[in-house]
Amino acid sequence: MKNRYTFKCDKNRKSFQRWSDHRINQLTAATSLMFAISSAALGYMLTVFSDEKVPIEKIATWPFMLGVVAFLISFVCGILVVFNRLDAFRETCEVIKARDQRERGDNSQSLEELRDENDETDWWTARFLQIQFCSFACGGFLFFLYTFTSNCERLKLVLNHLF
């Protein structure tokens, strides 16, 4: 069970709320950006995979296939973050209702149980976001590796031309 902090000063409570709002907005922006980019990368790689003009030797490589899997994991975790955050918002509303009922003398729901459930949901949100970011970074690295290994001759020509 986690100890809850109670603010003694209204100024600090308002400041905390303002920064909590910023944190929520930042999480939303980060999640949306990661989801959009991983979706686009996955879509591009699947388009390359399904393009019959691309020789099979170019896409039958470990970096390409692992990149597709990494972007797919990032995409799925992005969806899980969204659903998990919806649960967290719902649970937060339930905590507020239970807190109000407790202040009125009605102890029908356990406030601490609801808070613990909400903490667990927040923990999962953080894990999904970390997995989403790490798998996206791996997918990006693998795509970069695929691009340069599958176009090695072309890269040599460009470098020879420059130097």
LOFIKE-980565 format. One record per residue (C-alpha): residue number from 1; residue in three letters; x, z, y. Coordinates in steps of 0.1 Angstrom, whole numbers, m for minus. Layout:
LOFIKE-980565
<NUM,ALA,<X,Z,Y>>
...
***
This chain:
LOFIKE-980565
<1,MET,<0,0,0>>
<2,LYS,<13,m10,34>>
<3,ASN,<12,14,64>>
<4,ARG,<m8,m1,93>>
<5,TYR,<5,3,128>>
<6,THR,<m19,16,155>>
<7,PHE,<m10,8,191>>
<8,LYS,<m11,37,215>>
<9,CYS,<m8,15,246>>
<10,ASP,<m33,m13,255>>
<11,LYS,<m5,m34,271>>
<12,ASN,<14,m34,238>>
<13,ARG,<m18,m43,218>>
<14,LYS,<m25,m72,240>>
<15,SER,<11,m84,239>>
<16,PHE,<11,m81,201>>
<17,GLN,<m22,m101,199>>
<18,ARG,<m8,m128,222>>
<19,TRP,<23,m132,200>>
<20,SER,<2,m131,169>>
<21,ASP,<m18,m160,183>>
<22,HIS,<15,m179,190>>
<23,ARG,<26,m172,154>>
<24,ILE,<m6,m185,139>>
<25,ASN,<m5,m217,161>>
<26,GLN,<32,m222,151>>
<27,LEU,<24,m219,114>>
<28,THR,<m5,m244,119>>
<29,ALA,<17,m269,136>>
<30,ALA,<46,m265,111>>
<31,THR,<22,m268,81>>
<32,SER,<5,m299,96>>
<33,LEU,<38,m316,104>>
<34,MET,<52,m310,70>>
<35,PHE,<20,m322,53>>
<36,ALA,<18,m353,74>>
<37,ILE,<55,m363,69>>
<38,SER,<55,m355,32>>
<39,SER,<22,m375,28>>
<40,ALA,<37,m404,46>>
<41,ALA,<70,m403,26>>
<42,LEU,<51,m400,m7>>
<43,GLY,<29,m429,3>>
<44,TYR,<59,m450,12>>
<45,MET,<77,m443,m20>>
<46,LEU,<46,m450,m41>>
<47,THR,<42,m483,m22>>
<48,VAL,<78,m492,m30>>
<49,PHE,<71,m482,m66>>
<50,SER,<40,m504,m69>>
<51,ASP,<56,m534,m50>>
<52,GLU,<62,m560,m77>>
<53,LYS,<88,m577,m54>>
<54,VAL,<111,m547,m57>>
<55,PRO,<132,m551,m88>>
<56,ILE,<127,m523,m114>>
<57,GLU,<164,m516,m114>>
<58,LYS,<162,m505,m78>>
<59,ILE,<135,m479,m84>>
<60,ALA,<144,m468,m119>>
<61,THR,<169,m443,m106>>
<62,TRP,<170,m405,m107>>
<63,PRO,<171,m401,m69>>
<64,PHE,<140,m422,m65>>
<65,MET,<119,m406,m92>>
<66,LEU,<130,m370,m83>>
<67,GLY,<123,m379,m46>>
<68,VAL,<87,m389,m56>>
<69,VAL,<83,m356,m75>>
<70,ALA,<97,m336,m46>>
<71,PHE,<74,m352,m20>>
<72,LEU,<45,m347,m44>>
<73,ILE,<53,m310,m47>>
<74,SER,<55,m308,m9>>
<75,PHE,<22,m326,m6>>
<76,VAL,<4,m303,m31>>
<77,CYS,<19,m271,m15>>
<78,GLY,<6,m283,19>>
<79,ILE,<m29,m285,5>>
<80,LEU,<m24,m250,m11>>
<81,VAL,<m12,m236,22>>
<82,VAL,<m44,m249,39>>
<83,PHE,<m67,m234,13>>
<84,ASN,<m48,m202,12>>
<85,ARG,<m49,m198,50>>
<86,LEU,<m87,m204,49>>
<87,ASP,<m89,m175,24>>
<88,ALA,<m67,m154,47>>
<89,PHE,<m90,m160,77>>
<90,ARG,<m121,m151,55>>
<91,GLU,<m104,m120,43>>
<92,THR,<m94,m110,78>>
<93,CYS,<m130,m112,89>>
<94,GLU,<m140,m90,59>>
<95,VAL,<m114,m64,70>>
<96,ILE,<m128,m64,105>>
<97,LYS,<m163,m59,92>>
<98,ALA,<m152,m31,68>>
<99,ARG,<m133,m14,96>>
<100,ASP,<m164,m16,118>>
<101,GLN,<m186,m2,90>>
<102,ARG,<m161,27,85>>
<103,GLU,<m161,35,122>>
<104,ARG,<m200,37,119>>
<105,GLY,<m197,61,90>>
<106,ASP,<m205,36,62>>
<107,ASN,<m177,35,36>>
<108,SER,<m193,9,13>>
<109,GLN,<m161,m12,10>>
<110,SER,<m126,0,6>>
<111,LEU,<m107,m11,37>>
<112,GLU,<m73,m6,21>>
<113,GLU,<m82,m28,m9>>
<114,LEU,<m93,m56,15>>
<115,ARG,<m61,m52,35>>
<116,ASP,<m40,m53,3>>
<117,GLU,<m58,m85,m8>>
<118,ASN,<m52,m100,26>>
<119,ASP,<m15,m91,24>>
<120,GLU,<m12,m108,m10>>
<121,THR,<m29,m139,4>>
<122,ASP,<m5,m140,33>>
<123,TRP,<24,m136,9>>
<124,TRP,<12,m166,m11>>
<125,THR,<9,m186,21>>
<126,ALA,<45,m178,30>>
<127,ARG,<57,m188,m5>>
<128,PHE,<37,m221,m5>>
<129,LEU,<51,m229,29>>
<130,GLN,<87,m222,18>>
<131,ILE,<82,m244,m13>>
<132,GLN,<66,m271,8>>
<133,PHE,<96,m271,31>>
<134,CYS,<123,m269,4>>
<135,SER,<107,m297,m17>>
<136,PHE,<103,m318,14>>
<137,ALA,<140,m313,22>>
<138,CYS,<150,m321,m13>>
<139,GLY,<128,m352,m13>>
<140,GLY,<143,m363,20>>
<141,PHE,<178,m359,7>>
<142,LEU,<170,m377,m25>>
<143,PHE,<153,m405,m6>>
<144,PHE,<184,m408,16>>
<145,LEU,<206,m409,m15>>
<146,TYR,<184,m435,m31>>
<147,THR,<184,m457,m1>>
<148,PHE,<222,m457,2>>
<149,THR,<229,m461,m35>>
<150,SER,<204,m489,m40>>
<151,ASN,<217,m507,m10>>
<152,CYS,<254,m499,m15>>
<153,GLU,<266,m535,m11>>
<154,ARG,<245,m539,21>>
<155,LEU,<260,m507,34>>
<156,LYS,<295,m519,27>>
<157,LEU,<288,m551,46>>
<158,VAL,<275,m532,76>>
<159,LEU,<305,m508,76>>
<160,ASN,<329,m538,73>>
<161,HIS,<312,m555,102>>
<162,LEU,<315,m524,124>>
<163,PHE,<351,m516,115>>
***
